[in-house]
């Protein structure tokens, strides 16, 4: 079976390793070792019913307060790293930090 024939969520074997199709182009190793772009021409061995998608495994609905807190931590880290990366170019860094803050606000508004 070819990769495009599998639905997202289906498991398959390639080169002796088991993957789950996570996007139309990417397979994620079930052993946690990472992702791999799967060529359209690759011949795969489906696991389970051919073309059967595995049920999504997640913890359930997201807690908006936890999402906001996680984003605030990410944003603070991004601002710190941006400041470190800019070095002596404070003017350019301030513009980038302002753009990042605006993008963050758009995300928060969308939550």
N, C-alpha and C positions, 0 to 999 in steps of 0.2 A: 504494500500500500504506500502511496506517496503522501508526503506531509500535507499538501493542500486538501487532501480528501478527509483528513481527521478534523473533527470539531474541536474548538478550544475546550480544554478540560480533559481530553482523551489522553490516556497513557499509552506509551509505546516504547519499544526497545530499539536502540541504535548503537552499533559498535559495542554490544555487550553491556550497555548501561540503560537504565530505565529513566524516562523523562515524562513530563506532563506538558502538553501543548498549552502554553500560557498566552500566546498571541499568535497572529497568523504567520509570524516569522520565527518565533522563539520557543524553544523547549527548555524547561527547567528541570534539572536533575532531581529525582526524588530523594537522593541521599544528601541533599543540601550542598552539593559541591559547586553549584552555580548554574548559569544559563548558557545556552548555546544557540547560535543562529543555525537553523536547519535548512539545508538547500532544498528547493522544490523537487529536485530530481532524486533525493535520497529515498532509498527503499527501506521502509520501516516495518517492524513487526508489532501490530497492535496488541495491547494487553487487554484481556476481557473481550467483550463483544466488539467486533470490528465497527469502528465509528461511534462507539458508545462513550459519551462524556462522563467523566467522574464527577460526582457532586462536589460543589464548591465547599471548601473547608475553611470556615472563619468563625470568629468568636461571636458573631451576631452584630446587631446594630452598634455603631460607634457612639461613644459618649461625647457630646459636643464640648463639654468642659475639658475632657482629656485631650481632644483634638486641638482646642485652643491653647492649652498648656504646652502640648508638644510642639505646636507651631511657634509659640513664643520662645521656647528654648532654641529651636532651630534658627529663628530669626536673630536672636542674640548671638549665637555662634557664628552665623553668616556675617553679621556686622563686625564682629571681632576679627574674623579671618580676613575680611575685606580690608579692614584697617591695617592689619599686619602686611597684607600683600601690597598695599599702596605705598607704604614706606614714606618717602619725603614728598610725594605728590598729593598734598592735602586738598588742593582745590578739586582735582579730578576725583579723589576719593570721596569728598563730600557730595559731589554730584551723583556718584554711583550709590552711595548710602541713601540719598534721597530717593533715587529710582527704586532701590530695593524696599525702602519703607513704603512707597506708594504701591508696589506690587503686593506687599504683605497686607496692606489695608484692603486692597481689592479681594484678596483671598478671604480675609476676615469678614468682609461684607457679603461674600458669597456663601458663607457658612450658615 
